[in-house]
Amino acid sequence: MVVLRQILERLKLSLNETKTKIVNAFSEKFNFLGFTICCNAPTYALDLDFDFPENLQVVS
């Protein structure tokens, strides 16, 4: 956490440590921005457990 804090300070960013949870992505899943992320070594996987809104429009 110390190294991460130093990097973020250089970038003039901050981290809310009360909301931050460090996980081992190889041994447990975690949710990030509506996506469930899991990495099963040696194969990496992204479990897209996300329901897109019905009114989603595709712009090309």
Secondary structure, DSSP 4 states (H G I P E B T S, - for coil): -HHHHHHHHHTT----TTT-----TTTS-EEETTEEEEEETTEEEEE---PPPTT-----
